[in-house]
Amino acid sequence: MRGLTRTRLGLLAVAFVLVIGVMEVLALKLGSMDFTVPSSGHPAVAENPGGN
């Protein structure tokens, strides 16, 4: 066995590109979703950060 042949290396490159493409599409679909987070009515920033 001489290691990776050109054909096998080419197939691995194509598979890698396809996997990255599918991950990009999934990231775009996830990024376009709206997730509603229930708020407790408290502000996200403390009014007195020093604790006074």
Steps between C-alpha positions, in 0.01 A plus 500: 500500500652830388286728714239730353455479126394804300150359456451438872644841584261664252201317647602606850526862385154488342352339812662768717356780285154340512511465879603864539223607261234309694625650826480850349140445385402369842665798669311740276171325571565501875605864493179605329278346770349714774535357846275666755663521841261552789603809693451534872440875485838584648750705298802319363733769639524564871411855606754507781800294390693591818234349722429831681 
